[in-house]
Amino acid sequence: MKRAEQRQLDEGEYLFHHGDKAESLYVLLTGEVVVVSESIIEEEAENVADTLLPGSIFGEIALLKKSQKRQRSLHASKDSTLLAIRKQDLETALLDVNPDLAKEDTIEARVLAFIQMAAPTAPMSLGKGERVFSQGESKEAALYIVKTGSLEISKSYGGETDVVGRVAEGECFGYVSLMKEDQLAPKAFSVECTSDSCEILAVAGPHFHRLLDHSQVVTNFVADLIKERSVLSAHAHIAEALQDMEGF
């Protein structure tokens, strides 16, 4: 980002304290910083909540969630070099990635725009009836972000195919496969473009995992998506069981 500013932190120096106004996000270039909580500071005990190493992105949670205050304190445990991106510059960059944020500024849309900013993406263009991948296909896991169009998720059972979900513009899919140990595991579903055309951005597995390792907001976002999907799957299984019991 052109307006990012480099700054130095001496060992022991605080970057911000709990309750401070959230004005920037940071990327750690060199050194090491630690995160502590308000209660720890009050007790003057050095009980580290987290240790951040070079490559880590931090301070982004407050900005993406539009929180006004910092929830943690952070200081350098070694002399460190940081890249600081101001709040207003982040907002401009997010709108550049996704102009629709001006109309529908949700946390999901903001995090997906942030992912597009922070990780390389590969564009995909599909026509109606074309698939991103098919059930049983061994294809490297990736996160797919739908820019335009709509898609249908289906699963085949013994010659019959059922639609199990849909993905709309501004949503994403592929995150469950990214969490599997085998990144080339056969796909459990087929995903097909059902609109006249679909424009998709793919974040390859290695790029996504690198971001996942370095950004807490992305980690939390994916965990929430998987939790939501698990609840929906449980409801679907219950509905199927009730339907199978009809007539008994």
Backbone torsions as a table, in degrees:
resi	resn	phi	psi	omega
1	MET	NA	130.3	-171.0
2	LYS	-62.1	-33.6	-174.1
3	ARG	-94.8	9.9	176.8
4	ALA	-66.6	141.6	-177.9
5	GLU	-117.4	138.5	178.5
6	GLN	-90.6	139.4	176.5
7	ARG	-143.9	157.5	-177.4
8	GLN	-108.4	144.8	172.3
9	LEU	-124.9	127.9	175.6
10	ASP	-80.0	155.4	177.8
11	GLU	-53.9	128.9	179.9
12	GLY	89.3	-12.6	-178.2
13	GLU	-78.1	137.0	178.3
14	TYR	-85.7	136.9	174.4
15	LEU	-84.4	-44.2	173.0
16	PHE	-156.9	162.9	179.7
17	HIS	-116.4	158.5	173.6
18	HIS	-52.8	131.0	179.8
19	GLY	92.7	-13.0	176.5
20	ASP	-65.4	154.6	176.7
21	LYS	-68.3	134.7	-180.0
22	ALA	-83.6	112.5	-174.0
23	GLU	-123.6	-13.2	-177.5
24	SER	-151.9	159.7	164.9
25	LEU	-111.5	162.9	-171.2
26	TYR	-135.9	151.4	171.4
27	VAL	-122.8	125.6	180.0
28	LEU	-82.2	118.1	-179.2
29	LEU	-90.7	-47.1	177.5
30	THR	-142.0	158.6	176.4
31	GLY	95.5	-150.9	-176.8
32	GLU	-158.6	136.1	176.8
33	VAL	-128.0	153.8	-179.2
34	VAL	-124.5	150.9	179.8
35	VAL	-108.4	131.7	177.4
36	VAL	-129.8	158.5	-178.9
37	SER	-98.2	166.1	-178.2
38	GLU	-59.1	-42.8	-177.1
39	SER	-63.9	-35.6	179.4
40	ILE	-65.6	-41.4	-179.2
41	ILE	-64.6	-42.9	-179.0
42	GLU	-61.2	-34.1	-179.4
43	GLU	-86.5	-3.7	-179.2
44	GLU	55.0	39.4	177.7
45	ALA	-110.7	137.1	-178.6
46	GLU	-91.0	71.3	177.3
47	ASN	-104.1	99.0	-171.3
48	VAL	-74.3	126.6	178.0
49	ALA	-80.3	-31.9	-179.7
50	ASP	-161.5	150.6	176.2
51	THR	-119.3	127.5	-177.2
52	LEU	-108.4	133.7	-177.1
53	LEU	-112.3	169.0	-179.3
54	PRO	-51.2	136.2	-176.5
55	GLY	102.2	-18.1	-177.7
56	SER	-68.1	141.1	172.8
57	ILE	-106.9	131.3	-179.3
58	PHE	-148.2	161.2	-176.0
59	GLY	85.0	-2.7	-176.5
60	GLU	-80.3	-23.8	-176.7
61	ILE	-60.7	-47.8	-178.5
62	ALA	-62.2	-40.2	-177.7
63	LEU	-71.8	-42.2	-178.9
64	LEU	-70.5	-31.8	177.6
65	LYS	-88.9	-0.3	-179.9
66	LYS	59.6	35.4	174.0
67	SER	-76.9	146.4	-178.2
68	GLN	-87.5	-27.0	-172.6
69	LYS	-123.4	151.8	175.4
70	ARG	-73.8	138.9	179.9
71	GLN	-95.5	-14.6	179.5
72	ARG	-133.4	168.1	171.9
73	SER	-110.4	154.5	-175.9
74	LEU	-145.0	134.0	176.0
75	HIS	-141.4	162.7	-178.4
76	ALA	-82.0	130.7	173.8
77	SER	-94.4	-10.2	172.3
78	LYS	-142.6	162.1	172.4
79	ASP	-55.8	131.0	-171.0
80	SER	-136.7	152.2	174.9
81	THR	-117.3	129.9	-176.5
82	LEU	-123.2	155.5	169.0
83	LEU	-110.2	123.0	-177.6
84	ALA	-108.0	131.0	176.9
85	ILE	-117.8	116.9	-175.5
86	ARG	-69.2	153.5	-177.8
87	LYS	-53.5	-47.4	-177.2
88	GLN	-66.7	-32.5	177.8
89	ASP	-72.3	-36.0	175.8
90	LEU	-63.9	-44.3	-179.9
91	GLU	-60.2	-41.5	178.1
92	THR	-63.3	-42.9	-179.1
93	ALA	-66.5	-39.5	178.6
94	LEU	-63.1	-40.5	178.8
95	LEU	-68.6	-33.1	176.4
96	ASP	-63.5	-40.0	179.9
97	VAL	-72.2	-42.9	-177.4
98	ASN	-137.0	89.9	-179.6
99	PRO	-59.4	-21.8	-179.5
100	ASP	-66.6	-12.6	177.0
101	LEU	-61.9	-23.7	178.5
102	ALA	-65.9	-24.7	-179.4
103	LYS	-102.9	-41.0	-175.6
104	GLU	-132.0	89.8	-172.3
105	ASP	-96.8	73.7	-179.6
106	THR	-93.8	161.4	179.0
107	ILE	-64.4	-38.1	178.6
108	GLU	-61.9	-45.2	-179.9
109	ALA	-64.3	-38.1	-179.5
110	ARG	-68.4	-42.3	179.9
111	VAL	-67.3	-40.6	178.3
112	LEU	-64.2	-37.5	176.1
113	ALA	-66.0	-38.9	177.8
114	PHE	-63.4	-41.7	177.2
115	ILE	-59.2	-42.6	179.2
116	GLN	-64.8	-32.0	177.0
117	MET	-70.9	-38.7	-168.5
118	ALA	-93.2	-15.7	-176.6
119	ALA	-131.2	146.5	176.6
120	PRO	-63.5	142.8	178.6
121	THR	-126.8	152.7	177.2
122	ALA	-119.4	125.2	-178.9
123	PRO	-75.7	145.4	175.1
124	MET	-129.8	134.5	176.2
125	SER	-119.2	125.2	-178.4
126	LEU	-124.7	146.7	171.2
127	GLY	-96.8	168.7	-179.5
128	LYS	-56.9	130.4	179.7
129	GLY	91.4	-12.2	177.9
130	GLU	-82.0	149.2	-175.3
131	ARG	-109.3	145.5	170.4
132	VAL	-71.7	-46.0	172.4
133	PHE	-158.5	164.5	-177.9
134	SER	-116.8	152.4	177.3
135	GLN	-56.1	132.4	-179.9
136	GLY	89.4	-11.7	-179.0
137	GLU	-76.4	137.1	175.1
138	SER	-93.1	103.5	-177.5
139	LYS	-135.4	137.0	-176.7
140	GLU	-56.0	135.1	-178.6
141	ALA	-63.1	144.9	178.0
142	ALA	-154.6	160.9	170.8
143	LEU	-94.4	128.5	-179.3
144	TYR	-111.2	125.8	179.2
145	ILE	-111.8	122.8	-176.7
146	VAL	-85.7	114.0	178.7
147	LYS	-84.6	-45.4	176.0
148	THR	-142.5	153.8	177.0
149	GLY	94.7	-175.8	178.7
150	SER	-141.7	151.0	-176.5
151	LEU	-132.1	159.5	-178.7
152	GLU	-120.8	135.7	177.9
153	ILE	-105.0	125.8	-177.2
154	SER	-132.3	159.1	178.6
155	LYS	-139.0	136.2	-179.1
156	SER	-98.8	136.2	177.7
157	TYR	-129.4	107.9	173.8
158	GLY	49.8	47.5	176.7
159	GLY	93.8	-14.0	177.5
160	GLU	-107.2	143.8	-179.3
161	THR	-118.2	127.5	179.1
162	ASP	-115.9	140.4	172.9
163	VAL	-81.0	122.5	-176.2
164	VAL	-110.4	-5.7	179.1
165	GLY	-179.8	168.6	177.4
166	ARG	-136.7	150.2	179.0
167	VAL	-124.1	125.7	-176.5
168	ALA	-104.9	170.1	176.8
169	GLU	-54.4	133.2	179.9
170	GLY	90.6	-5.0	178.9
171	GLU	-102.7	177.3	-178.4
172	CYS	-138.1	163.8	175.3
173	PHE	-153.7	170.6	-179.0
174	GLY	99.0	-7.6	-174.9
175	TYR	-69.2	-27.6	179.3
176	VAL	-67.4	-44.2	178.3
177	SER	-61.5	-33.2	-179.8
178	LEU	-66.0	-23.5	-178.8
179	MET	-87.4	-6.6	-179.2
180	LYS	-79.6	150.9	178.9
181	GLU	-65.4	-40.7	178.5
182	ASP	-91.7	104.7	-177.1
183	GLN	-74.2	-5.9	176.8
184	LEU	-113.6	19.0	-179.7
185	ALA	-60.4	141.7	178.4
186	PRO	-54.9	140.1	-177.6
187	LYS	-69.0	138.5	-179.3
188	ALA	-84.4	-15.2	-177.0
189	PHE	-138.2	166.9	168.9
190	SER	-107.1	143.7	177.4
191	VAL	-125.8	120.2	-171.4
192	GLU	-128.6	140.4	176.9
193	CYS	-72.5	125.7	-179.0
194	THR	-110.3	-9.8	175.3
195	SER	-90.8	176.5	-178.8
196	ASP	-58.0	-34.6	177.0
197	SER	-155.3	159.0	177.9
198	CYS	-136.2	133.1	173.4
199	GLU	-113.1	123.3	-173.4
200	ILE	-129.7	146.4	171.3
201	LEU	-111.2	129.5	-179.9
202	ALA	-108.6	129.0	173.8
203	VAL	-104.5	110.5	-176.6
204	ALA	-60.0	150.6	-177.0
205	GLY	-47.8	-52.9	-178.6
206	PRO	-59.8	-39.4	178.6
207	HIS	-66.8	-41.4	-178.7
208	PHE	-67.3	-42.5	-179.9
209	HIS	-65.4	-34.1	176.6
210	ARG	-63.3	-42.9	178.2
211	LEU	-68.1	-39.5	178.8
212	LEU	-60.3	-38.0	-179.6
213	ASP	-70.5	-23.1	-171.5
214	HIS	-113.2	-5.5	-178.3
215	SER	-130.8	117.2	-179.4
216	GLN	-67.6	-33.8	-178.0
217	VAL	-67.2	-35.0	177.2
218	VAL	-70.6	-40.8	176.7
219	THR	-59.1	-46.1	179.6
220	ASN	-64.5	-39.7	-178.9
221	PHE	-61.6	-47.2	-179.6
222	VAL	-66.4	-40.7	178.4
223	ALA	-60.0	-40.7	178.9
224	ASP	-66.7	-39.8	178.8
225	LEU	-62.8	-43.8	-178.9
226	ILE	-67.3	-38.8	177.9
227	LYS	-63.2	-44.2	179.4
228	GLU	-63.4	-41.5	179.7
229	ARG	-65.2	-38.3	179.8
230	SER	-62.5	-39.9	178.5
231	VAL	-64.9	-45.1	179.8
232	LEU	-63.5	-39.9	178.8
233	SER	-64.2	-39.8	179.0
234	ALA	-63.5	-42.1	178.2
235	HIS	-63.7	-39.1	-179.9
236	ALA	-65.2	-41.2	179.7
237	HIS	-65.0	-38.5	178.6
238	ILE	-64.9	-43.1	179.1
239	ALA	-62.2	-40.9	178.6
240	GLU	-63.1	-42.1	-178.8
241	ALA	-65.6	-41.2	178.9
242	LEU	-64.8	-38.3	178.9
243	GLN	-66.1	-40.0	179.1
244	ASP	-65.8	-26.6	-177.6
245	MET	-82.0	-12.1	-179.4
246	GLU	-60.9	133.0	179.1
247	GLY	97.6	-11.7	177.9
248	PHE	-76.0	NA	NA
